[in-house]
Amino acid sequence: MAVGRVLLTAAAGVVAGFAVERAVVRGRLVPPGPSHVGDLTAVEVDGTRRTVHGPGGVEVAVEVFGPDRPGTPQLVLSHGWLCTGRVWHEQIDRLADRVRIITYDQPLHGGSSPPHDGEVTLDLLGDVLATVVREVAAPGPLVLAGHSLGGMSVLNALRRHPDVADRTTGVVLVSTASSAKGRPRRLELGIRRAAQLRGVVRKLNPWLRRSSVLRAVDRLVAHPSDLTFLIARGSQGERFDPHVAAHGHEMFFASSSDALFGPLPALLGLDEDAGLAIAARRPLTLVVGTEDRLTPESLTHRMARRTGAELVVLDGVGHVALVEAPEEVAGVLARHLGVQLGPRPRRGVHGEVA
């Protein structure tokens, strides 16, 4: 009972702190004028949704866009930590009129369930991606692309699933890494510390699910916090857009609460250099922003030196390059697919067709 009262008091304090934080910081973070990326929740192309039974009991939420005709180029997109498949919405808008695009939600994220044993490993993520390819992709070649944690999933799938590697005619890795060796101490210590908190969150979960606490949390997340914007600015660089932070906020709260800590142990001792070597046997492009704080540019340069891959460095762009620099990322994908890039979606600030 005492623990419950402490948690309720803490929740009330968080809500109060949130209100103060908004009052103090509001107006200093949100620049005047419209977002340069428009309404990130609007995807103009309709997708077909389905659920795939994946490894470890994971129910994988999949969405397929574009024409279903023989010979149509195929693209499979793997998203990063605390995102969903819809983080690729700008690339979907530009390519889905001529490319069959498959997106899916990683375990614990979006509409996908956790594994039965609750353990999220890189092997599980690679197995999920391989299952999506086998169950959803049409026969024939395809291009694989991954952002952040999704890029690591791509490398794992290529290393451990030869049938997927044999079908892959091109690979695009955005803001990711094959190893933490570039900055091992800083990266691994941060991951270990976050992973330790996972057990604490699980122990508190029964109390956190009380209706009174949930109402407080609902108030907390009803509108994206300015503190969220401050954190996002730290990873997005000079072209920071608060609308990008708001979109990331929405994707995070569309996922299981365990998505915050569940995948982190999978990154301990990250070593997918063998998968990177397999990726380099076909056309490979590495994309990174100069202001990426989460997977720093140095890690991408390390991969480029090991493979001789095409390197695309986006000046002033942070970790979510596919949202911050959508045209450039879409152009890289189009080149790998052998298609012309479609027109930029003509959307206004709120997603209406201009």
Secondary structure as a PSIPRED ss2 file (coil, helix, strand):
# PSIPRED VFORMAT (PSIPRED V4.0)

   1 M C   1.000  0.000  0.000
   2 A H   0.000  1.000  0.000
   3 V H   0.000  1.000  0.000
   4 G H   0.000  1.000  0.000
   5 R H   0.000  1.000  0.000
   6 V H   0.000  1.000  0.000
   7 L H   0.000  1.000  0.000
   8 L H   0.000  1.000  0.000
   9 T H   0.000  1.000  0.000
  10 A H   0.000  1.000  0.000
  11 A H   0.000  1.000  0.000
  12 A H   0.000  1.000  0.000
  13 G H   0.000  1.000  0.000
  14 V H   0.000  1.000  0.000
  15 V H   0.000  1.000  0.000
  16 A H   0.000  1.000  0.000
  17 G H   0.000  1.000  0.000
  18 F H   0.000  1.000  0.000
  19 A H   0.000  1.000  0.000
  20 V H   0.000  1.000  0.000
  21 E H   0.000  1.000  0.000
  22 R H   0.000  1.000  0.000
  23 A H   0.000  1.000  0.000
  24 V H   0.000  1.000  0.000
  25 V H   0.000  1.000  0.000
  26 R C   1.000  0.000  0.000
  27 G C   1.000  0.000  0.000
  28 R C   1.000  0.000  0.000
  29 L C   1.000  0.000  0.000
  30 V C   1.000  0.000  0.000
  31 P C   1.000  0.000  0.000
  32 P C   1.000  0.000  0.000
  33 G C   1.000  0.000  0.000
  34 P C   1.000  0.000  0.000
  35 S C   1.000  0.000  0.000
  36 H C   1.000  0.000  0.000
  37 V C   1.000  0.000  0.000
  38 G C   1.000  0.000  0.000
  39 D C   1.000  0.000  0.000
  40 L C   1.000  0.000  0.000
  41 T C   1.000  0.000  0.000
  42 A C   1.000  0.000  0.000
  43 V C   1.000  0.000  0.000
  44 E C   1.000  0.000  0.000
  45 V C   1.000  0.000  0.000
  46 D C   1.000  0.000  0.000
  47 G C   1.000  0.000  0.000
  48 T E   0.000  0.000  1.000
  49 R E   0.000  0.000  1.000
  50 R E   0.000  0.000  1.000
  51 T E   0.000  0.000  1.000
  52 V E   0.000  0.000  1.000
  53 H E   0.000  0.000  1.000
  54 G C   1.000  0.000  0.000
  55 P H   0.000  1.000  0.000
  56 G H   0.000  1.000  0.000
  57 G H   0.000  1.000  0.000
  58 V C   1.000  0.000  0.000
  59 E E   0.000  0.000  1.000
  60 V E   0.000  0.000  1.000
  61 A E   0.000  0.000  1.000
  62 V E   0.000  0.000  1.000
  63 E E   0.000  0.000  1.000
  64 V E   0.000  0.000  1.000
  65 F E   0.000  0.000  1.000
  66 G C   1.000  0.000  0.000
  67 P C   1.000  0.000  0.000
  68 D C   1.000  0.000  0.000
  69 R C   1.000  0.000  0.000
  70 P C   1.000  0.000  0.000
  71 G C   1.000  0.000  0.000
  72 T C   1.000  0.000  0.000
  73 P C   1.000  0.000  0.000
  74 Q E   0.000  0.000  1.000
  75 L E   0.000  0.000  1.000
  76 V E   0.000  0.000  1.000
  77 L E   0.000  0.000  1.000
  78 S E   0.000  0.000  1.000
  79 H C   1.000  0.000  0.000
  80 G C   1.000  0.000  0.000
  81 W C   1.000  0.000  0.000
  82 L C   1.000  0.000  0.000
  83 C C   1.000  0.000  0.000
  84 T C   1.000  0.000  0.000
  85 G H   0.000  1.000  0.000
  86 R H   0.000  1.000  0.000
  87 V H   0.000  1.000  0.000
  88 W H   0.000  1.000  0.000
  89 H H   0.000  1.000  0.000
  90 E H   0.000  1.000  0.000
  91 Q H   0.000  1.000  0.000
  92 I H   0.000  1.000  0.000
  93 D H   0.000  1.000  0.000
  94 R H   0.000  1.000  0.000
  95 L H   0.000  1.000  0.000
  96 A C   1.000  0.000  0.000
  97 D C   1.000  0.000  0.000
  98 R C   1.000  0.000  0.000
  99 V C   1.000  0.000  0.000
 100 R E   0.000  0.000  1.000
 101 I E   0.000  0.000  1.000
 102 I E   0.000  0.000  1.000
 103 T E   0.000  0.000  1.000
 104 Y E   0.000  0.000  1.000
 105 D C   1.000  0.000  0.000
 106 Q C   1.000  0.000  0.000
 107 P C   1.000  0.000  0.000
 108 L C   1.000  0.000  0.000
 109 H C   1.000  0.000  0.000
 110 G C   1.000  0.000  0.000
 111 G C   1.000  0.000  0.000
 112 S C   1.000  0.000  0.000
 113 S C   1.000  0.000  0.000
 114 P C   1.000  0.000  0.000
 115 P C   1.000  0.000  0.000
 116 H C   1.000  0.000  0.000
 117 D C   1.000  0.000  0.000
 118 G C   1.000  0.000  0.000
 119 E C   1.000  0.000  0.000
 120 V C   1.000  0.000  0.000
 121 T C   1.000  0.000  0.000
 122 L H   0.000  1.000  0.000
 123 D H   0.000  1.000  0.000
 124 L H   0.000  1.000  0.000
 125 L H   0.000  1.000  0.000
 126 G H   0.000  1.000  0.000
 127 D H   0.000  1.000  0.000
 128 V H   0.000  1.000  0.000
 129 L H   0.000  1.000  0.000
 130 A H   0.000  1.000  0.000
 131 T H   0.000  1.000  0.000
 132 V H   0.000  1.000  0.000
 133 V H   0.000  1.000  0.000
 134 R H   0.000  1.000  0.000
 135 E H   0.000  1.000  0.000
 136 V H   0.000  1.000  0.000
 137 A C   1.000  0.000  0.000
 138 A C   1.000  0.000  0.000
 139 P C   1.000  0.000  0.000
 140 G C   1.000  0.000  0.000
 141 P C   1.000  0.000  0.000
 142 L E   0.000  0.000  1.000
 143 V E   0.000  0.000  1.000
 144 L E   0.000  0.000  1.000
 145 A E   0.000  0.000  1.000
 146 G E   0.000  0.000  1.000
 147 H E   0.000  0.000  1.000
 148 S C   1.000  0.000  0.000
 149 L H   0.000  1.000  0.000
 150 G H   0.000  1.000  0.000
 151 G H   0.000  1.000  0.000
 152 M H   0.000  1.000  0.000
 153 S H   0.000  1.000  0.000
 154 V H   0.000  1.000  0.000
 155 L H   0.000  1.000  0.000
 156 N H   0.000  1.000  0.000
 157 A H   0.000  1.000  0.000
 158 L H   0.000  1.000  0.000
 159 R H   0.000  1.000  0.000
 160 R H   0.000  1.000  0.000
 161 H C   1.000  0.000  0.000
 162 P H   0.000  1.000  0.000
 163 D H   0.000  1.000  0.000
 164 V H   0.000  1.000  0.000
 165 A H   0.000  1.000  0.000
 166 D H   0.000  1.000  0.000
 167 R H   0.000  1.000  0.000
 168 T E   0.000  0.000  1.000
 169 T E   0.000  0.000  1.000
 170 G E   0.000  0.000  1.000
 171 V E   0.000  0.000  1.000
 172 V E   0.000  0.000  1.000
 173 L E   0.000  0.000  1.000
 174 V E   0.000  0.000  1.000
 175 S C   1.000  0.000  0.000
 176 T C   1.000  0.000  0.000
 177 A C   1.000  0.000  0.000
 178 S C   1.000  0.000  0.000
 179 S E   0.000  0.000  1.000
 180 A C   1.000  0.000  0.000
 181 K C   1.000  0.000  0.000
 182 G C   1.000  0.000  0.000
 183 R C   1.000  0.000  0.000
 184 P H   0.000  1.000  0.000
 185 R H   0.000  1.000  0.000
 186 R H   0.000  1.000  0.000
 187 L H   0.000  1.000  0.000
 188 E H   0.000  1.000  0.000
 189 L H   0.000  1.000  0.000
 190 G H   0.000  1.000  0.000
 191 I H   0.000  1.000  0.000
 192 R H   0.000  1.000  0.000
 193 R H   0.000  1.000  0.000
 194 A H   0.000  1.000  0.000
 195 A H   0.000  1.000  0.000
 196 Q H   0.000  1.000  0.000
 197 L H   0.000  1.000  0.000
 198 R H   0.000  1.000  0.000
 199 G H   0.000  1.000  0.000
 200 V H   0.000  1.000  0.000
 201 V H   0.000  1.000  0.000
 202 R H   0.000  1.000  0.000
 203 K H   0.000  1.000  0.000
 204 L H   0.000  1.000  0.000
 205 N H   0.000  1.000  0.000
 206 P H   0.000  1.000  0.000
 207 W H   0.000  1.000  0.000
 208 L H   0.000  1.000  0.000
 209 R C   1.000  0.000  0.000
 210 R C   1.000  0.000  0.000
 211 S H   0.000  1.000  0.000
 212 S H   0.000  1.000  0.000
 213 V H   0.000  1.000  0.000
 214 L H   0.000  1.000  0.000
 215 R H   0.000  1.000  0.000
 216 A H   0.000  1.000  0.000
 217 V H   0.000  1.000  0.000
 218 D H   0.000  1.000  0.000
 219 R H   0.000  1.000  0.000
 220 L H   0.000  1.000  0.000
 221 V H   0.000  1.000  0.000
 222 A C   1.000  0.000  0.000
 223 H C   1.000  0.000  0.000
 224 P C   1.000  0.000  0.000
 225 S C   1.000  0.000  0.000
 226 D H   0.000  1.000  0.000
 227 L H   0.000  1.000  0.000
 228 T H   0.000  1.000  0.000
 229 F H   0.000  1.000  0.000
 230 L H   0.000  1.000  0.000
 231 I H   0.000  1.000  0.000
 232 A H   0.000  1.000  0.000
 233 R H   0.000  1.000  0.000
 234 G H   0.000  1.000  0.000
 235 S H   0.000  1.000  0.000
 236 Q H   0.000  1.000  0.000
 237 G H   0.000  1.000  0.000
 238 E H   0.000  1.000  0.000
 239 R H   0.000  1.000  0.000
 240 F C   1.000  0.000  0.000
 241 D C   1.000  0.000  0.000
 242 P H   0.000  1.000  0.000
 243 H H   0.000  1.000  0.000
 244 V H   0.000  1.000  0.000
 245 A H   0.000  1.000  0.000
 246 A H   0.000  1.000  0.000
 247 H H   0.000  1.000  0.000
 248 G H   0.000  1.000  0.000
 249 H H   0.000  1.000  0.000
 250 E H   0.000  1.000  0.000
 251 M H   0.000  1.000  0.000
 252 F H   0.000  1.000  0.000
 253 F H   0.000  1.000  0.000
 254 A C   1.000  0.000  0.000
 255 S C   1.000  0.000  0.000
 256 S C   1.000  0.000  0.000
 257 S H   0.000  1.000  0.000
 258 D H   0.000  1.000  0.000
 259 A H   0.000  1.000  0.000
 260 L C   1.000  0.000  0.000
 261 F C   1.000  0.000  0.000
 262 G C   1.000  0.000  0.000
 263 P C   1.000  0.000  0.000
 264 L H   0.000  1.000  0.000
 265 P H   0.000  1.000  0.000
 266 A H   0.000  1.000  0.000
 267 L H   0.000  1.000  0.000
 268 L C   1.000  0.000  0.000
 269 G C   1.000  0.000  0.000
 270 L C   1.000  0.000  0.000
 271 D E   0.000  0.000  1.000
 272 E C   1.000  0.000  0.000
 273 D H   0.000  1.000  0.000
 274 A H   0.000  1.000  0.000
 275 G H   0.000  1.000  0.000
 276 L H   0.000  1.000  0.000
 277 A H   0.000  1.000  0.000
 278 I H   0.000  1.000  0.000
 279 A H   0.000  1.000  0.000
 280 A C   1.000  0.000  0.000
 281 R C   1.000  0.000  0.000
 282 R C   1.000  0.000  0.000
 283 P C   1.000  0.000  0.000
 284 L E   0.000  0.000  1.000
 285 T E   0.000  0.000  1.000
 286 L E   0.000  0.000  1.000
 287 V E   0.000  0.000  1.000
 288 V E   0.000  0.000  1.000
 289 G E   0.000  0.000  1.000
 290 T C   1.000  0.000  0.000
 291 E C   1.000  0.000  0.000
 292 D C   1.000  0.000  0.000
 293 R C   1.000  0.000  0.000
 294 L C   1.000  0.000  0.000
 295 T C   1.000  0.000  0.000
 296 P C   1.000  0.000  0.000
 297 E H   0.000  1.000  0.000
 298 S H   0.000  1.000  0.000
 299 L H   0.000  1.000  0.000
 300 T H   0.000  1.000  0.000
 301 H H   0.000  1.000  0.000
 302 R H   0.000  1.000  0.000
 303 M H   0.000  1.000  0.000
 304 A H   0.000  1.000  0.000
 305 R H   0.000  1.000  0.000
 306 R H   0.000  1.000  0.000
 307 T H   0.000  1.000  0.000
 308 G C   1.000  0.000  0.000
 309 A C   1.000  0.000  0.000
 310 E E   0.000  0.000  1.000
 311 L E   0.000  0.000  1.000
 312 V E   0.000  0.000  1.000
 313 V E   0.000  0.000  1.000
 314 L E   0.000  0.000  1.000
 315 D C   1.000  0.000  0.000
 316 G C   1.000  0.000  0.000
 317 V C   1.000  0.000  0.000
 318 G C   1.000  0.000  0.000
 319 H C   1.000  0.000  0.000
 320 V C   1.000  0.000  0.000
 321 A H   0.000  1.000  0.000
 322 L H   0.000  1.000  0.000
 323 V H   0.000  1.000  0.000
 324 E H   0.000  1.000  0.000
 325 A C   1.000  0.000  0.000
 326 P H   0.000  1.000  0.000
 327 E H   0.000  1.000  0.000
 328 E H   0.000  1.000  0.000
 329 V H   0.000  1.000  0.000
 330 A H   0.000  1.000  0.000
 331 G H   0.000  1.000  0.000
 332 V H   0.000  1.000  0.000
 333 L H   0.000  1.000  0.000
 334 A H   0.000  1.000  0.000
 335 R H   0.000  1.000  0.000
 336 H H   0.000  1.000  0.000
 337 L H   0.000  1.000  0.000
 338 G C   1.000  0.000  0.000
 339 V C   1.000  0.000  0.000
 340 Q C   1.000  0.000  0.000
 341 L C   1.000  0.000  0.000
 342 G C   1.000  0.000  0.000
 343 P C   1.000  0.000  0.000
 344 R C   1.000  0.000  0.000
 345 P C   1.000  0.000  0.000
 346 R C   1.000  0.000  0.000
 347 R E   0.000  0.000  1.000
 348 G C   1.000  0.000  0.000
 349 V C   1.000  0.000  0.000
 350 H C   1.000  0.000  0.000
 351 G C   1.000  0.000  0.000
 352 E C   1.000  0.000  0.000
 353 V E   0.000  0.000  1.000
 354 A C   1.000  0.000  0.000
